[in-house]
Amino acid sequence: MRLGINLGYWGAGMDADNLAVAQEADRLGYDVCWAAEAYGSDAPTVLAWVAAQTERIDVGSAILQIPARQPAMTAMTAATLDSLTKGRFRLGLGVSGPQVSEGWYGVKFDKPLARTREYVEIVRKAMSRERLSYEGEHWTLPLPGGPGKPLKLTVHPEREHIPLYIAAIGPKNLEQTGEIADGALLIFPAAEHLEETALRHIRAGREKAGLTMDGFDVCPTVPLALGEDVNALADMFRPYTALYVGGMGSRKQNFYNQLAQRMGYEKEAADIQEKYLSGDKTGAAAAVPHSLIDSTTLLGQVERIADGMKAYAEAGVTTLTLAPAGFTLDERIAALRAGTEAMELAGLA
């Protein structure tokens, strides 16, 4: 199992700290550094900034939002970053959610699976430097009856095949991800539930494509906090968990709430959502079960973190992406170093 790091969103006043964390991860031998985007900082700019000031670590988008860009633009961005970084770029894609897709980008959030499949096919075709023509339900290239003609990407990526990941939560999306992608970006992973909530669906997609799990990167993001008081550390993540389970979507369409239900928290997930959407964010955070937080994070001293890492490796994780928590840069760096120490202690390094 390899280690990665997720810097999350930029522009919150901690950019210098985030860069320092990325540089320390590079020095410690972490495999990949991911950056996110929603409706603030964009991922490609951040990744270019980080890549220019690191030496070995890969940089990846977790995620580039599909409704934000035409697929050919994404291929251009991926090829450019791969060229500039000398082959250190990983392309992570995702459909985002209804609120962002329709509210921020003005793109209807319909048929996300079919849209993702077509998007990936076009991106792969463009990055392979074929002349780009495509006929699908959502995209037709070139547009018929006009002056457009099939064009070929002029930039040469460093590699013939840029690794492509998809952020997936629901069973159907996970299955399609296994079928069409090189890796899956997962969130809120519990090692004891990983097979039933994710891997069996990914495996079904791989089998549909005539493939095995060999070479497929199972890449969950897991918050990490270093300290002695596990309960106090877990409380740090109550607002974060409540936001996703309770407020990241509507009552009818919240992928994270549905995931919590599949892990056995049906009643609790409903309670968190009801409180959050009613404006009681404090109550929603208090309603998050400790066991849900503890099973989807790495908390405690190095020995306890090592046990958690071993459980993830045994469950089938191939790249464990850490989000090191702390109120100061020193605390985040200490958590980052604890990650490498725990890997060695667990015999996974």
Salt bridges, closest charged atoms under 4 A:
GLU24 OE2 - ARG27 NH2 2.68
GLU24 OE2 - ARG337 NE 2.91
ASP31 OD2 - ARG2 NE 3.51
ASP31 OD2 - ARG90 NH2 2.65
GLU37 OE2 - ARG69 NH1 2.76
GLU55 OE1 - ARG56 NH1 3.27
ASP58 OD2 - ARG90 NE 2.89
ASP82 OD1 - ARG159 NH2 2.32
ASP110 OD1 - ARG115 NH2 3.28
GLU137 OE2 - LYS111 NZ 2.49
GLU137 OE1 - HIS138 NE2 3.93
GLU175 OE2 - LYS208 NZ 2.84
GLU179 OE1 - ARG117 NH2 2.87
ASP182 OD2 - ARG124 NH2 3.53
ASP182 OD2 - HIS161 NE2 2.86
GLU195 OE2 - ARG203 NH1 2.85
GLU196 OE1 - HIS193 ND1 3.61
ASP217 OD1 - ARG2 NH2 3.26
ASP217 OD2 - ARG90 NH1 3.78
ASP235 OD1 - ARG238 NE 2.79
ASP271 OD1 - LYS275 NZ 2.64
GLU274 OE1 - ARG251 NH2 3.31
ASP294 OD2 - ARG304 NH2 2.85
